[in-house]
Amino acid sequence: MGSICLRNGSVMTGVATMEHCAVLIEDGLIADVFSQKRFEQKHFDSSVKIIDVDGAYIAPGFIDTHIHGFGGYGTEDSSPESLLEISQILSQYGVTAFNPTLYPAEAPLMLNTIRSLSSAIGKETGAQIMGLHLEGPFISPDRLGVMKPETLSPVDISFMEKLWNASSGRIINMTVAPELKGMRELALYCIKKGIILQAGHTNAQYENMLEGMQAGILHSTHLFNAMSKLDHRNPNAVGAILTHPEFSCEIIADGWHVHPDLFKLLARDKSIEKIVLVTDSLKPTEQKHGPFFANGEGVCFRDGVFHRTTDDIIAGSALTMITGIRNLVTFGFSLEDAVRTATSNPAQIMHYSRKGAIMPGYDADLAVFDSSFNILLVAIHGDIKKNTF
């Protein structure tokens, strides 16, 4: 793999933004970050490809840890080919790594889907498939969203073992309801396997959340959505997440799943490193022509989100990561903090070493965008997937 130097950019390292700087890529890794002055003093070998990004932002590649589908392909297809297509399309939107997220399904289908999708990991040519996110089946029937009640399961360690084995150890994160009977045993099992547990689709009361926290459930799924609401007599799930600094949280920043003004509350009550931007995007996101389906059901796009056609319930998001970053800035976040929620924060919470920052020795996963939030260049492990320069 050849060497590449991106010059004349504002480099968002994950720690600070450095203007008029350059990033050197060698053998798929960040080799150096240096000023324009140092760039002019260097003597590059003719084999180094130099790209002038004309003052654009050079950020770490975006990491989406909660995404069901994109461009007409979805995890519900139970197809490794579909997952590889998602990987390829995402790389054009600045996403360099993602956790494909599975809906719960009846046991035989869920096991088959996990086996099938796991077989694609390592074969992708676009965004890196880090591992699977299981959004269920151990979630609350009282906070289904558009999940199907017949696909839920009481906590069952033997079933969890089957899920884990079907994935060949490739389950990264899992959404669970902390109040379910047997959850502590499940949490301890998952901790041993290195699975990040997230409280979500939960009707937990405050004490349930604290018990979950003590068992290692320290992350949460799409804060405010599909969880017990803040109440002055019982803080419930939302209150526990907001008031306990140990909790980190996903947030869908499309302006519809969560009111824009609530982001001011979020920024005030949660440390920035605990906030993770996710899309929760569905199969028809950015799909040009219908009909549209998600999780086997018809959906329609209206008011910025997808609705299930049978009952008009919000089925999920049509967000992209770069649009989410732009929205966070509109909602009052600094650009640096908005980018952190999409890069270094998910990398740290998911324990992805060498990702989420632009520093020597890190993977050369980069997203270059302009002040209008247009994606101009994308590199994954130093391999350029999109280049408009």
Secondary structure, 3 states (H helix, E strand, C coil): CCCEEEEEEEEECCCCEEEEEEEEEECCEEEEEEEHHHHHHCCCCCCCEEEECCCCEEEECEEEEEECEECCEEHHHCCHHHHHHHHHHHHHHCEEEEEEEECCCCHHHHHHHHHHHHCCCCCCCCCEECCEEEECCCCCCCCCCCCCHHHCCCCCHHHHHHHHHHCCCCEEEEEECCCCCCHHHHHHHHHHHCCEEEECCECCCHHHHHHHHHCCCCEECCCCCCECCCCCCCCHHHHHHHHCCCCCEEEECCCCCCCCCHHHHHHHHCCHHHEEEECCECCCCCCCCCCEEECCEEEEEECCEEEECCCCCEEEECCCHHHHHHHHHHCCCCHHHHHHHHCHHHHHHCCCCCCCCCCCCCECCEEEECCCCCEEEEEECCEEEEECC
